Amino acid sequence: MSEYVIGQRWISASEPELGLGMVSAVAVNRVTIVYLASDECRVYAQDNAPLTRVRFFAEDVVETVAGLQGVVKSITELEGIISYRLLSKQGEIEWIDEQALSHHLQFNKPQDKLFIGQAEEGRWFALRYQSWQHLQRLQKSPVKGLLGARVALIPHQLYIAHEVTQRDKVRVMLADEVGLGKTIEAGLIMHYSLHTGLSERILVIVPESLQHQWLVEMLRRFNLKFSLFDESRCEAIEEENPFLSEQLVLCSLEFFEQHADRKAQAVSALWDIVVVDEAHHLQWSEQAPGEAYEFVEQLAESTDGLILLSATPEQLGKETYFAQLKLLDADRFYSLEQFNKEQQEFEPIARLAEKIVHRSVLNDADKKQLKMLIEQDLGADFLNNIEDEVLRQEVIDQLIDRHGTGRILFRNSRHVIKGFPQRKFYAYPLEQDNKDETVCLQWLVTYLKSLGQEQVLLICQHADTVLRLHKQLRDKYALNVAAFHEGMSIIERDRAAAYFADQEAQTS
């Protein structure tokens, strides 16, 4: 007699995703199983079928086609068909045949597969075990979150990102010189915070002309999908606070200046990190702080993470520079007068720190000054064990934390960072009588043609100058040129950048 009986429930070991199968026909050395959950039917050879008999035991929880859930209390079997005595959640007892079991039951958990006798080859267990081990190594990696970005592995950028992300709170000013990668550093920090679960909600505020550049950079380099918010986007969102509809939001500072009611909504949305680009535009004075500054100050007070980006933090004067530092650490930078006083004392402290870093000999005046600047016990221990590297680092850390801008300011310059091409200045003075636009254009054309196939980046102060030069160089002199200015759409900018990057254009 065949072991298969019409109405029995079986599951496929090779295709468990089909769900619970039912024997619908039995022939000579053939058995037909119908899988109602996936609307599939299979015919197997009885002596070589990859099937496992489904048999539940006491205290197992099962579900019926009608949606009844219950605990198996006893089992009987008659002519190959199993019946279950169930205790429902309502406390009622009901007998069901195995045909009434839900067709969607699956046995994916290891213990379920073990109970029904569905064993796998050892190599699959070994593969899963090795995969989990590899995932554990990745989770423990000190560079987790810094991997995966489509950026060059530039040491100073990775150092800043790693240094900042190891802190309890991300509150820093990135003030590298233009071209050293402040945006990349901010992206690495955000990427790390999101991938390690330290942050979920991030607000980025930039000048309006840089919105699309940030949007594209974050997507292309870090796969961070920011949502661009403007007034039309906010009006289209039905929620009371539109900033709660997305986790990663990108806005312009001008947007908040034009729509003051959105400021309170942004503040109340509660962010994990707020990023402000071109932070030196946040004007401040003791008598009259700017509206933009007051808005960012409210954000700074309501969030743990704050990143300010500025290549020229002192561009608008020491007052504004102090105000930027105050946003990051209001307890440390509480008085402009005290800040100015400390600024005058930075130079001798910096000279002392430099001596300690380079292991130079400290004279009596240096030792006296050091004792006044750091904890007395630490100063005494260091001077008694001046070769101790641990004490040396503690002394340097205290000098950094207690004096100057501390660890909230990161500033790199080209003369310190190695690996960047050296800039050389070449002057081409024109005579006083030959400075009209036509003469300048002719000189430019002659110069470009003398360079052969080399590419040139021409920077102009005004967009209309860019457009006039682009038209003249292209139409009159047949040069391959690409224009790029803030008035272009994001698609136009991408096309121009790609055209220049592919070296089809001589001038951009």
Residue pairs with C-beta under 8 A, 6 or more apart in sequence:
2 26
2 31
2 46
3 46
3 80
4 10
4 23
4 26
4 31
4 46
5 23
5 26
5 79
5 80
5 81
6 23
6 24
6 25
6 26
7 22
7 23
7 81
7 97
7 98
7 99
8 22
8 23
8 53
8 80
8 81
8 82
8 98
9 20
9 21
9 22
9 53
9 54
9 98
9 99
9 101
10 21
10 22
10 23
10 33
10 51
10 52
10 53
10 54
11 19
11 20
11 21
11 51
11 52
11 54
11 106
11 107
11 116
11 118
12 18
12 21
12 33
12 35
12 42
12 50
12 51
12 52
13 50
13 51
13 52
13 118
14 50
15 42
16 106
16 107
16 108
16 118
17 38
17 106
18 35
18 37
18 38
18 40
18 42
19 35
19 36
19 37
19 38
19 103
19 104
19 105
19 106
20 35
20 37
20 54
20 101
20 102
20 103
20 104
20 105
20 106
21 33
21 34
21 35
21 42
21 51
22 33
22 34
22 35
22 36
22 99
22 103
23 31
23 32
23 33
24 32
24 33
24 34
24 41
25 31
25 32
26 32
29 45
29 46
29 47
30 43
30 44
30 45
30 46
31 43
31 44
31 46
31 49
31 51
32 41
32 42
32 43
32 44
33 41
33 42
33 43
33 44
33 51
34 40
34 41
35 41
35 42
35 103
36 103
37 103
37 104
44 50
44 51
52 116
52 117
52 118
53 116
53 117
54 98
54 101
54 105
54 107
54 116
55 75
55 82
55 116
56 62
56 72
56 75
56 84
57 72
57 75
57 115
58 72
58 73
58 74
58 75
59 71
59 72
60 71
60 72
61 69
61 70
61 71
61 72
62 69
62 70
62 72
62 84
62 86
62 101
62 102
62 105
63 69
63 101
63 102
63 105
64 70
64 96
64 100
64 101
64 102
65 100
65 101
65 102
65 103
66 100
68 86
68 88
68 94
68 96
69 88
69 89
70 86
70 87
70 88
70 89
70 94
71 86
71 87
72 84
72 85
72 86
73 85
73 86
73 87
73 93
74 84
74 85
75 82
75 83
75 84
75 85
76 82
76 83
76 85
77 83
81 97
81 98
81 99
82 97
82 98
83 95
83 96
83 97
83 98
84 95
84 96
84 97
84 98
85 93
85 94
85 95
86 93
86 94
86 95
86 96
87 93
88 94
107 113
107 116
107 118
113 119
113 120
138 144
141 147
142 162
143 162
144 192
144 195
144 196
145 165
145 191
145 192
145 193
145 194
145 195
145 196
146 158
146 161
146 162
146 165
146 188
146 191
146 192
148 191
148 195
148 222
148 223
149 187
149 188
149 191
149 221
149 222
150 220
150 221
150 222
151 157
151 184
151 187
151 188
151 221
154 181
154 184
154 419
156 176
156 180
156 181
156 412
156 417
157 180
157 181
157 184
157 185
157 188
158 188
160 174
160 185
160 410
161 185
161 188
161 189
161 192
163 407
163 410
164 170
164 172
164 189
164 410
165 189
165 192
165 193
165 196
165 198
169 304
169 305
170 189
170 193
170 273
170 304
170 305
170 306
170 307
171 304
171 305
171 306
171 307
171 328
171 329
171 408
172 306
172 307
172 308
172 328
172 407
172 408
172 409
172 410
173 279
173 307
173 308
173 309
173 310
173 313
173 324
173 325
173 328
173 405
173 408
173 409
173 410
174 182
174 185
174 186
174 307
174 308
174 309
174 310
174 410
175 182
175 309
175 310
175 311
175 313
175 409
175 410
175 411
176 182
176 185
176 311
176 410
176 411
176 412
176 413
177 311
177 411
177 412
177 413
177 414
178 311
179 414
179 420
180 412
180 413
180 414
180 417
180 420
182 309
182 311
183 214
183 217
183 277
183 309
184 221
185 410
186 275
186 277
186 307
186 309
187 217
187 218
187 221
187 222
187 224
188 222
189 273
189 307
190 199
190 202
190 218
190 222
190 224
190 273
190 275
191 222
191 224
192 198
193 199
193 202
193 272
193 273
193 305
194 200
194 202
194 224
198 272
199 272
199 273
199 305
200 247
200 272
201 247
201 248
201 269
201 270
201 271
201 272
201 273
202 247
202 248
202 249
202 271
202 272
202 273
202 274
202 275
203 243
203 249
203 251
203 266
203 269
203 271
203 273
203 274
203 275
203 299
204 214
204 218
204 226
204 248
204 249
204 250
204 251
204 274
204 275
204 277
205 251
205 252
205 253
205 256
205 274
205 275
205 276
205 277
205 296
206 214
206 250
206 251
206 252
206 253
206 276
206 277
206 278
207 252
207 253
207 254
207 277
207 278
207 281
208 252
208 253
208 254
208 255
209 486
210 277
210 278
211 228
211 250
211 252
212 228
212 490
212 493
213 493
214 226
214 250
214 277
215 226
215 228
215 250
215 490
216 490
216 494
218 224
218 225
218 226
218 250
219 225
219 226
224 248
225 248
226 248
226 249
226 250
227 233
227 246
227 248
227 249
227 250
228 250
228 251
229 242
229 243
229 246
229 249
229 250
229 251
229 255
230 251
230 252
230 255
231 255
231 258
231 259
231 262
233 242
234 242
234 259
234 262
237 245
239 245
241 265
241 268
241 269
242 265
243 249
243 265
243 266
243 269
244 269
251 266
253 276
253 281
253 292
255 262
256 262
256 263
256 266
256 292
256 295
257 291
257 292
263 295
263 298
266 299
267 295
267 298
267 299
267 302
270 302
270 303
271 299
271 302
271 303
271 305
272 303
272 304
272 305
273 303
273 304
273 305
273 306
273 307
274 296
274 299
274 300
274 303
274 305
274 306
274 307
275 307
275 309
276 282
276 296
276 306
276 307
276 308
276 309
277 309
278 309
278 310
279 296
279 308
279 309
279 310
279 313
279 324
280 310
280 312
280 313
280 314
280 315
280 316
280 320
280 321
280 324
281 292
281 316
282 290
282 292
282 293
282 296
282 320
282 323
282 324
282 327
283 289
283 290
283 292
283 293
283 316
283 320
284 290
284 293
284 319
284 320
284 322
284 323
285 319
286 319
286 336
289 297
289 323
293 323
296 327
297 327
299 306
300 306
300 327
300 328
306 327
306 328
308 324
308 327
308 328
310 324
313 321
313 324
313 409
314 320
314 321
318 339
318 340
318 343
319 336
322 333
322 336
322 339
322 340
325 332
325 333
325 339
325 405
325 408
325 409
326 333
326 334
328 408
329 406
329 408
332 406
332 408
333 339
342 403
342 404
345 403
346 403
346 404
348 369
349 369
349 373
349 399
349 403
349 404
350 404
352 366
352 369
352 370
352 373
352 399
353 396
353 399
353 400
354 360
355 361
355 362
355 366
356 362
356 370
356 392
356 395
356 396
356 399
357 396
362 370
362 383
362 386
367 383
370 379
370 382
370 383
370 395
371 379
371 380
371 383
373 379
373 398
373 399
373 402
373 403
374 395
374 398
374 399
374 402
375 398
378 391
378 394
378 395
378 398
379 395
381 388
381 391
382 388
382 391
382 392
382 394
382 395
385 391
386 392
400 406
400 407
401 407
414 420
414 423
428 443
428 447
430 439
430 440
430 443
441 469
441 472
444 458
444 469
444 473
445 473
445 477
445 479
448 456
448 473
448 479
448 506
448 507
451 506
453 506
454 506
455 500
455 503
455 505
455 506
455 507
455 508
456 506
456 507
456 508
457 507
457 508
458 469
458 507
458 508
460 466
460 469
463 485
463 486
463 487
466 483
466 484
466 485
467 483
467 485
469 481
470 481
470 483
473 479
473 481
473 507
474 480
474 481
479 506
479 507
480 504
480 505
480 506
480 507
481 505
481 506
481 507
481 508
482 496
482 497
482 499
482 500
482 505
482 507
482 508
483 496
483 508
484 493
484 496
484 497
484 500
484 508
488 496
496 508
499 505
500 508
